[in-house]
Amino acid sequence: MTGTDAVRRGDVELGDEDDAAGESPPREQQVRAAALRLFRDKGYHATSMRDIAAEVGINKGSLYSYIRSKEDLLIPFFERAMGLLLAEIEAISANESLTATERLKRAIKAHILNVTENLDILTVYLSEWRQLRADSLSTVRQQRERYAALFLAIVEAGVNRGEFRAIDPRISALGMIGMCNYLFRWYRPDGRLRPEQIADELTDMLLHGVLA
Amino acid sequence: MTGTDAVRRGDVELGDEDDAAGESPPREQQVRAAALRLFRDKGYHATSMRDIAAEVGINKGSLYSYIRSKEDLLIPFFERAMGLLLAEIEAISANESLTATERLKRAIKAHILNVTENLDILTVYLSEWRQLRADSLSTVRQQRERYAALFLAIVEAGVNRGEFRAIDPRISALGMIGMCNYLFRWYRPDGRLRPEQIADELTDMLLHGVLA
């Protein structure tokens, strides 16, 4: 999950100039990093364009040469977090040496770790998606649908190969994805257990829930 | 779940004058019913006090003799839905003739049916809670904590009596509650399966997940 960590500690949050060279100007990286900090601390609605400008130390007018709106700042964070999770389930699904059981185990763990590592982004996404323009969410929606389809395929393969009981693959997959997503409401970084321990505990419960 | 049905089909939505007699004036019931319809159809943020007044056929000024703000309309819906679920888990917990397994089964089913029956309220709650005043949510928060404590006690009893495996009761309980809550994002009233079938499917998976 090193790649996911980079979202929080690397180029987005702290502004990695190497990464930005030749692509986005460092100033835009600073703007995006400042916006994420403010969305996380104050909430998306309570953060104004003026707040973001002040955080970077530029005036509000200059801000518009880097980004058009708060939504333009928010959406790339979702797409990045969802993209990392999608890449993981794609790799898991493409690995033909794995049983369905092992695939499901890895998929659940990857999902839970992705949620705990992108907690702020997920919290904003799941709280704000109804207020965001539908067209700006189209990539995230496609990513989400592709993710759900790959997850479902793993469960279906498990049932078809007799590794899992004769469960309803679709309802089971949606239930499992929901359990993982809902961590955004109760997981605390300073809590009793580390993300890996929580992932192991829930993966164990869900696997026992479906295994033949 | 007849009691829960009443939230959608009875006094709140349609305005039951019998229920209101001597307590709230029928006009207030009409205002609350209109607000729920609008929150459901247009979303909470997009619904104005003017929209609610127009829906009831009164002017915006008169509206303020019945309610002070949109929040005053929204919060009672949450408290009502959460109160019904809490009453169910309290009855399940108080029934000493039941095994922990049977209690957990009934609690999960009650939770899932409550979510499917209060879909609009839950959707608004889980999307808006960050924007609502903390003090106005204090009753809902207390209800939620009491609910989680009773749910956890059922799982703990199951582990202690040897009915369940040596799972982490807290993480398992939070995971199960999360799976049930997250139905608000994927359950569709016009979908392939009825709420009872979805509840049976997920209950079966979760029970297999914890049983010794």
Interface residues (C-beta under 8 A of the other chain):
Chain A: G43 H45 T123 L126 S127 E128 W129 R130 Q131 R165 I167 D168 R170 I171 S172 L174 G175 M176 I177 G178 M179 N181 Y182 L183 R185 W186 R192 L193 I198 E201 L202 D204 M205 L206 L207 H208 G209 V210
Chain B: G43 H45 T123 L126 S127 E128 W129 R130 Q131 R165 I167 D168 R170 I171 S172 L174 G175 M176 I177 G178 M179 N181 Y182 L183 R185 W186 R192 L193 I198 E201 L202 D204 M205 L206 L207 H208 G209 V210
